[in-house]
Amino acid sequence: MDFEAIEDQDGVRCAWNVLPSTRIEATRGVVPVSTLYTLLKDRPDYPPVMYEPVMCKAPCRAVLNPYCQIDVRGKLWICPFCLQRNQFPPHYKDIAQNNLPPELHPRFTTIEYGLSRRSPIPPVFMFVVDTCLEEEELKALKDSLILALSLLPPNALVGLITFGTMVQLHELGHQDCPKSYVFRGSKDYNVKQIQEMLGIGAGIRNQPPGAQQQPGQFAPQQTYGADRFVQPVEQCEFTLTSILEQLQRDPWPVPNEKRPLRSTGAAVAVAVGMMESAFPNAGGRIIMFCGGPATQGPGMVVSPELREPMRSHHDIEKDTSRYYRKAVKFYEGLAKRTAAAGHAVDIFSGCLDQVGLAEMKCLVNWTGGHMVLADSFVTTIFKQSFQRVFAKDDQDQLRMGFNATLEVQTTKELKVCGLIGPGISANKKTAIVSDTEIGVGSTSAWRLAAVTPQTTVGIYFEVANQQSQALQPGSRGLIQYVTTYQHSSGQYRMHVTTIARNWAEGSSPEVPASFDQEAAAVLMARIAVFKVEADELAGVLHWVDRMLIRLCQKFGDYRRDDQASFRLPNNFSMYPHFMYYLRRSQFLHVFNSSPDETAFYRHCLFREDTSNSLTMIQPPLLSYGFEGPPAPVHLDSVSMKPDVILLLDTYFHILIWHGETIAEWRNAGYHDQPEYENLKLLLEAPVDDAQAMLVDRMPVPRYVVCDQNGSQARFLVSKLNPSTSYNNASQYGGGGEAVLTDD
């Protein structure tokens, strides 16, 4: 079975592609029945169809799909989920076996509908900018923001909040005399206070009487009085550019041995309060730029005193951090509100120290936003990652969806346990919701305030069938994913994917033969990382080990007490490798990572597809030498040879490592001499491959070029299995560099 072809067609990877027919057999399979689903998978050959979907009667509301039984003579179709008979609508009167609408064709298991409903408001972008920065940093950030204005659609609404010791919400309606509303950074403002201070909210309408909507245009905006602060780019670009150009560093004096007073929490509270008051349930993003930690007001993560260090993992674990719990509670409250209003939060950090991402991670993770960790706003990592947020498709529309809802429908033999990914529960309790929770459970629908063509969620199911309820031979379990979202053009769209998988007896060889070890490893990794957020690491590692042992017991072939006899089928053989690297990865272990870095790594794992997630768990290592073409090699110290070049892709870093001999030849300039053309080609090959990896990755990875024994080679050495350490180097016959280890 070609799992990648199925993923290209439907954006779905299933851990099991033939389902065990009873609950007890599914439990014995160890890896739950689960899927990785990319909500808006790029399918350039299948443009959206511009009509409303045909849906089953309430309460089912499943969408017509190729697995429905149809009666062309009676103009009826039978829903495969609830078995209700439904009449085709009148405009389907010409339907026949040789004249079927696209949604009934077998190749349209995934289809996107352009709905007649349009958003009354274009996408809204609220920039929240930290001004407690060095001059060089602030200038680079201002240049990036001015460039971003040219990347936005002309009708997109933009607003600006700046913060330092105070929080300023800028009016964009006055070109001659810039005005701003100033909020105290040390105070927590609730929605009612923000509405009263700004004169915005549902009680205020600014729609001109008798305004008519033109076809294909946005409806007259109902911004509830917020049009002073948020305006279309085409109208306010000049004003906003001049405000940004004149933006100064925070004027509040910073005494020696103190941090700047930075009111990050108050700024986010003002942005969320204004957006939910003026644009409820309209697509929008709050894009925040942080150059350091919050040091005053709600959500502060460290005191202004420099002698007090930033909290570490140890402080959080032992509960000795004074501010951590309070800040997490504050940001979780804001995250719930902004997700409920349909707005996403993006956080761009440009600081060598931590900025408080560990406390603020829920703002991003619950709303589907981006999180980017850079050392500075001057770096390429920040600049390119920020520009990629506004990437456009062939129709010159932003490659992002807003205010999305994902609903899952299953046949009665399956129940939904939960979702692990960037979203929150929509609290839709139906008959298919399981009592067992994995991730965000007790619902069959979730809200994702923002989605991109890369956004991938893990959805977990359980088999509801008991032993006695035998299934008919050849019967299939069906799952339907329905994503409703606001396209950047303002049109609402419905993206529907329906998949069917055969049932089989638990003892049937079809079940293990259908195992997708790559998808299973990523789905189990998501569960492990979700668990480690709440439980102790030792318990989670024990769980990972126990699950692996049970899987090997069930599907391995071995003789008792004979280690050499152990064999796993080919489609299970890599799974133990993935679990080995997961156990020692930065997703579970926090050693050598700050709380902010850990939050960033876990955020990326929860939103990326199978291929990218596996790159994070077990980074591929390519070796380039004179013997032959580039070849993958083991993540092991024996691969570090003096006469090769290695290319490592950890997803977060792309590293080119030159062996000692190659580095000496390069430094001597041999590659510039015509007779050493092959050395020149060898040096260029990994660079070309690395550039291809950098093209569309978000966030942009750190690019490292280093030599054997150089300081930056530590990025490679830290990922390798130290089979040649200083006390056993001779054991392996001189291959590879000896790695220093704790023993």
N, C-alpha and C positions, 0 to 999 in steps of 0.2 A: 504493500500500500504506500503510495507516494504522499506522505504527510504534508510536504511543502507545497505540492500542487493543490491540495485541498485548502491549505492556508491562503494561497494566492487567489483561489476562487471565492472562499467564504470568510477569510480572516479568522478561522477557528482551528485550534489544535486541541484534540481530545487525548487525555491520558490513556483511555481505553476506547478503541474504535469498534469493538464488539462488546456488548454489555452483559455482565453476569446476571442471570435471570432472577435471582433471589437475594434478599437482603444479607443473609448469612454468607453467601458466596462472595458478594461484593465486599463484605468486611474482611474476609480471608484474603482478598486481593491486595490488602494493605493500602495501596494508593487509592484514594476515593475516586468515584466517577466524577470527573471534573474537566473543565475546558478553559483554555486561554482564548479570549475573544477580543480581536482588534475592531473597535466599534465602527470606525470610518475607513476601513482598509481601502487603499488606492486601487481602483479598478477602471483604468482609462478606457477600456473597450466597452464598458457598460455605463453610458451616461444615465442620469436620472430620468424617469418617466414622469411627464407632467400631468398627472391626474390623481384623484383621491384613491386610496386603497379600498378594496372591498373587505369588510370585516364581519366576523361572526357576531351573533346576537349577544347582548349583555347577559351574564357578567363575564363571559369568556373573552370576547373582543380579539380573538386571534385573527391574523391577517391571511387572506387567501394565498395559497402557496402550491408548489408542484406536487405535494404529497396529499392534497385533497382529492377525494373521489368526486367526479363531476358527472352530472346527467345532462348532456347537451340537449336532449329532446325536451325534458321537463324544465330546463333552465335552472337546475338546482346544483348545489354543492354541499358536501358533508364535511364538517369540520373534523379533522383527525384528532383534535385535543378533547373536545367535549361531545362529539358525535351528533351535534345538532344539525338538522337540515336547514339550509339557507337558500333563499331565492337570489338569483343574480339580479343586479339592478337593470333597469330598462335599456340602458345604452350597451349592454352586453347581449342584445337580442340576436346578433348575427354569429354568436359563438358556435363553433363546430369542431370536430376532431382535427380538421386540417386548417382551422382558423381560430387559434387560441391566443388570448392576450399574453404578454411576456411573462407575467407572474405565474403562469401555469406551465411554462416550458421548463424541462428538467435542468437546463443550464442556468436558469434564473433562481437558484436557491437563495441567492442574495440579490436584492433589488432595492433601489432607492426611489421614493416617491417625492415629487415636488408638490407640496400641498398648496391649496388656494389661500390659506391663512398667511398673513404677513405680519411681521413685527411693526408696531407703530413707531418704533424708535430704532435708529441705526445703532451699531455697536458703540459702546461707551468705553473710553480709556481714561482712567484717572491715574496720573503720574504722582507718586508720593516721593519727594526728593529730600535726601539728607543733606543739610548744608554745613554740618560739622566736619568738613573735609579740608585737607590741604589744598592750596590754590591749584596745583597741577592736577590733582584728582578731580576737583570741581569743574575745571575747564574741560577735561576729557569727558566727564559725565554730561555736561551741557552740550558739547558737540554731538554726542551720541543721541541725546534727546531731540536736538534740532534735526538731525538726520532722520530719526524715527518719524517725525511729522510728515516727511516726504514719502514715507513707506505706507502710511495709513490711507485708506480710501478717503476721497475728498469729503464725503458726507458723514464720516465717523465723528462722533462727539468726543471732545477732549477736555480735560480739566487738569488743574495743577495745585498740588498741596506741597509746601516746603516746610521742613521742620528742623529745629535745632533745640534751643531752650524753649522757644515758643513754637506754636504750630500756626502756619498762615495758609488760608484758603484764598486763592487769587481770583479776583473778578476778571473776566476776559472781555466784558462788554464795553470797556472804556479804553479807547486807543490813546487818548491824549493824557489821561491822568490815571495811572495804574492804581487800583485799590485792592486791598486784601482784608479779610476778616482774621483777627488774631485770637487764638485760643491759648489759655495757659497750659503749658506742657505738663504741669504737675497734677492736673485735675482729670478725673475720668468723666467724660460727658456721655450722658445717655441719649437715646434717639430723640426724646421729647425736647430736651434742652437744645440739641442741634437744630431741630425743626424751628423752634421759637427764635433762636438767635439769627438764623439765616432766612427765615420767612419762607420755608419750603415745606412740602408735605401734601398729603391727599386733599387737604382743605383748600388748596390753591391750584387753580387751573389757569394755564396761560394760552389756551387754544383760541385763536381768533374765531369769532362767530362766523358760521357759514363756510368755513374752509372745507374744500372738497379734496379728496384723495384722487390723484391721477393714477391710471393703471401703470403698474410697474414702479410706482413711487412709494416712498415711505409715507405713512399716514401723518397728518399734522401732529407735531410732537406734543405730548402731554408730559411736560417735564416738572410739573408741580412747583413752578416758581424757580427752578434751578438754572434757567437759561442764562443767568448772569455769570454763573461759574463754569458751565459746560456748554461749549458751542461747537458747531461743525468746523473741521479743520480748514475748509476752504474760506470760511468767514474770519477765523481768529488766528490764522497762521502767523500773520505779521505781528499782532499783539503778543501772542505767546512767545514768538521768537525773541522779541525785544525784552520781554520779562526774563526769559532764560539768559539772554546775553548780559543783562544787568544784574543777574543774581550774584549776591556777595556771600562770602563765608559768614557763618553765624557770628554776629557782632559781640555776643556775650563773652566777657573775658574769662580765660581758662587759667587759674593759678597753677604754679608749678606743683608737681606731684598730685595733680588731679586730672581726671578725664573730663572731656567736654560734657556739659549737661545736654543729653540727647533724649528727646521725648517721643521715641518710636511708637510706644503703645497709644499715646494720645492721638498721634497723627493717623494711625490705622483706625482708631475708633471714630475720628471725624470723617475719614474717607468712607468707612462702612456705613455710618449713620446717614451721610449725605446720599450715598448711592441707593440705599434701601428705601429712603424717603422719596427720592425723585424718580428712580427707575426700577420699581419693584417688578420682578419677573421679566426684565428686559436684559438682553445679552450685554455683559460688561466685564471689564477687567480692571482690577486695582494693581498697578505695577509699582512696586516699592523698591527703592535703592537705599541700601544701608551701608554706611562706611564705618560702623562701629557698634558697640552694644548700647542698649537703652540704659540710661543711668539715672533717670528720674521719672516720676509719675507712674501710671498704671503700666504693667508689663515690664518694669525695669528688671534687668537680669544681673546687675552688679552695681555696687555703690560708686560714686564719683572718685573715691579715694584710690589712687593707683597702688597703694600698698596692699589693697585687697585684690587677690588674683581672681580671674574668671573661674567659674565652677568647672570641676572636672567630672569625669564619669564616677570617680570614687566618691566625690561630694554628693552627687545625685543618688548614688546607691545607698550611702550611709545617711541620707537625708540631713546633711549638714549645710546645704546651700540655703541661705536665708530667703532667697527670692524665688527659687525654682518653682515650687508648687503653686504659689500665688500667681506667678506669671503664666504658667501653663493653663490654670483655670481661667484667667482673663482672656487669653488668646483663643481658648476653646469656645468660650461664649461668643466671641466675635466670629469665629469660623462657622458656628452653627447658624448665626444670623445671615452672614454673607452667602452661605450655601443655600439657605432657604430663599433668599432673594434672587438666586440664579447668577451670582457674580463670582468670578474667579480671582484669586490673589496670586500674583507672581512676586517672588523675592529675589533680587539680585544683590549679592553681598560682594563688596569690594574692599577687603580688609585682611591684613595678615593675621590679626587676632580673630577671636570669635565675635559674632554679632548677636547671638541669641537665636539661631535657627532651631536649636533643640526645643526651645520654648514655643517658637512660632510655626513649627512644622505643620501643625494641624490646619493653619490658614491655607497652606498650599495643598496638603494631602487630601483634605476634605472637599476641595473645590476644583481639583484638576488643573491647578496652575503649574508654573515652572519654578524650579529652584535652581539657582546658579551660584556656585561658590568660586569666587575668583580672588586673587591676592590684591587686586587693585582695579580701579575703573580705567586705568591706562592700558591694561593688558588686552591682547588679542582675544583671549578666552571670553572676557566680558563683552567686548565690542561685537564679535561675530555671533556669540550666543544671543545677544539682545536683538541683532538684526534678523536672526533666524526665527524669532517669535513672529515676525511680520512677513514671513515667506508667502508667496502668492502662487496660485495655480495657473493653468493655461488661459483661463477666463479672466485673469487679473483680479481674482478674489482671494482674500486671506485664507490660508490653509488651516482654518480653525472653525469649530462649531461652538455655539454658545448655548447656555441654559438647557442642557440636555437631560433627558430622562431615559434610563434603560429599563425595560420591562422584560421579564423572562416568563415564557409559557412552556409547560411540559405536559406530556401525556401522563395519565394517572399513576403509572408505575414508578415515576420519578418524583422526588421532592427536592426543593431548593434549600440548601443549607446556608448559603451566604456568598458574599463577594469579598475578595481582597484586591484592592486597587484604589484609584483616586475618586472616591465618591462617598456619599452618606445615604442612609436609609430614607426611602420615600414612605415608609410605614404602610406598605400595601400588604395586608395579611389576607392571603387567599388559601384555598384548600391545598395548593401545592407547596406551601411553606412547611419546612421540616421543623421538628422540635430541637434537632441537633443544630447548633450554630457553629459555623466556621467563618471567621472574619465578621463582616457586617451582616448579621442574619435576621431572622424573624420578619422577613419581607421578601417579596418577589419583584420589587422595583427599587431603583436607586437614582439619586440625582447627581449629575456630574455637571458642574457649572461651566466647565470648558472641556472640549475634546479636540484632539488633533488626529491626523491619519496614523499616528504612532501609538495613541493611547490604547493600552491593552489591559483588560481586567481578568482576574481569575475567578471563575464561578464554580462553586462546589455543589454537588448533588448527592442524594442517597437513594438507593433502590428501595422502594416501599413494599415490594412484593414479598409476602411470606412464603414459606416452603410449600404450603398447600395449594397456593394459587398458581397453578402451572400456566405458562404462556403458550399460545399457539405457535407451532414451528413456523419460522419465517416472519414472525411479527417484529415490528420495529418500535424503538423508543424515539420520540420526536422532541426536539427542543427548538423553540423559536425565540430569537432575540429581537426586540423592537426598540430602536433608538430614535426618539423624536428630538430634534434640535433646531436651533435657529442658525441658518446659513449666514455667512457674512454679507450676502446680498440683501438680507432682511426676510427672505422667504423661509417658512418653516419646512423642514424635510423629515421624512420618516425612512429610516434605513432598516430593512427587515432581512434577517438571515434565518433560514429554517434548515435544520440538519436532522437526518435520520440515521440511527445506528441500530444494527440488528441485535436481537437478544440471543443468548446461547446458554446452554446448561453450564454450570460452573466448572464441571469436569471436562468440558469440550476444549480441544486444542486451539479452537478459533480465538478464545479469549486471550491467552498469553501471546498468540501470534499477532494480535492487533495492538499490542502495547507500544506506545510512543514514549520511549525513554527520555527524550529531550523535554517534551511537554511535561511529563510526570515529574522530572527533576525540578523544573521551574515552579510547578504548582506546589510541590512539597517544600521548596525553598521559601515560597511566599508564606506558607503556614508556619514554618519554623521562625521566620523573621517576625511575623505577626505575634507569635507566642512570646518571643524574647522581649518584646516591648513591655509585656506585663509580668512575665515569670522570670525566674533566675536562670542564668545561662547554663549552669550544670544540668538542670532539669530538662532544658530544651535539647542540649547535646545528647543526653541520655535517650530522649524521645527519638531524635534523628537516628541514633545507633540502633535502637530497638526496632524501628520501622524497617531499616535496611536489613537487619538480621531476619526479621519475619518474611520479608520479600524474598530473600535468598533461600530461606527454608522452603517456601512455597513453590518457587519456580526453578531453583537450582537442582542440579543432578549431582549427587555425591554419595560416597559410602561413609558410614559412621567412623569416626576416629582416623580418617585417612585424608589429610589436607590436600594431598596432591590430586585426589580424585574429583575435586570440586569443579563443576562447569556451569556456566550460565548460558542460556540461549543468546544468539547474536543480538537480538533486539533488547536484551537486558544488560549486555556486557559492559556498556559505558556508564550505567546508572550508579554503580558503586564509586566510580571515579568522580562523578559529579558530587556525590554526597561527601566524599573525602575532601574535595576542595571547598565545598560549602562549609564544612565543619571548621576549617581553618581560615575562612574568609573574614573580611572586615564587616560583613553583614551581621554575623553573630558575635565575633570577638571585638571588643572595643579597645584592646591594647594598641597603642600607637595611633589612635584616632581621637580627636576631640569630640565632645558631644555634638557639635555642629556638623563635623564631617560625617559622623555616624548617621545623623538625620538625613544628610544629603545622599549618602550611598543607599540607604534604605528607600528613600523617596524614588530614586531612579529605578531600583529593582521592581517596585510596585507598579510602574507605569509602562515598562518597555516590553516588547514582544519576545518570543521564544529565543530567537537568534541573539538579540542583544543581551538578554538576561543570562544566557549560557556563557556569553563572552565575559560577563562580570563574574560569574561563578568559577568557570575554568577558562582563564585567558588563553587564546591560541598563541603558540610560539612558532614562528617560521625561521628556518635556518637557510642562509644563502652561502654557497661555497662554490669552488671551482669544479667540484666533482659532477654536478648535475643541476637541474632546475631547483627552485626553492621548494623545500619540503617541510611539512609540519614535524616538530620534534617534541619529546616529552618535556613537561615543565619540571626539569630536573637539572641539577648542577652539572651532570655529565654532558649536557648540551653546550656548556660554555667553553668552547675550544678556541685557541688563539688564531686559527686560520679561517674563521667563519664570521658572518654578520648575522645577528639575531634581530627579529622584529617581533616585539611583544605588544599585544593589544589587550589592555585590561578594561576597555570601554572608557575609563576615566583618564588613562594615560596611553599614549602611543609612543613606544620607545624603540629606538634603533641603537643596538649595542655592537660595537666593533671589537673583535678579538684583538689581542695584543699585536700579533704579526701584521694583521690588516691595518691597524692604526699606525704602526711604524712605516709601512709602505705608503700610506696616504700622507703622513707628515713629511716623508721624504720627497713627495711630489711625483711618484712613479706614474700615477694615473693621468698626469698631464702629458706623458711621453707617448708618441704614437705606437711604439712596440708593446705598450702595456694597456692596449684598448680593452682587453678582457677585465682588467682590474677596475677601469673606469665604469664599465657596464655593471660590474658587481656592486660597486658603490652606489650607482644610480637606482638599481632595481628596488631595494627596500624603500627608498625615498618616494619613488613613484607609487608603490603600493600603499605607503602611509598616507600620501595625499588623497588617494581614492577613498580611504577610510574616513578622512576628515570632512569629505564633501557635504554630507547631509546629517551629521550626528549632532544631536542637541541634548545637553549642552556640549560645546566644543571641548574635546579632550585636551589635556596638557601634552604638548609635543616635546619629547626629550631625545636628544642625540648624545650618546656618551661612549666612552671607551672602557675596555676591561681595566679594572682596578681604579677607575675614576670615581669621584664621590657620587655622581648621579646613577652609577650602576646599581646603587642600593635599591632603586625602584624595581629592577629585574631580580636581584638576589632575594628580595623579600618574598617573591612569589614562587621561588623554586623549591623543590624537594631537596634537602641537603644530603643526598646520598654519598657525596664526597666531602666529608668534613675533615678537619685536621687530624682526627684520630683514626680515620679509616680510608684515607686517600689512596693508599697503596692497594687496598682491597679490590678496587675496580679497574686496575690496570692503566692508570695515568690518563683517563679520559675526563676532561672537564676541570674546572677550577674548584679548589677546596673552599667550602663555605663555613664561616665561623658560626657555631651554634652555642646555646646556653650550657650544653653538657661539657 
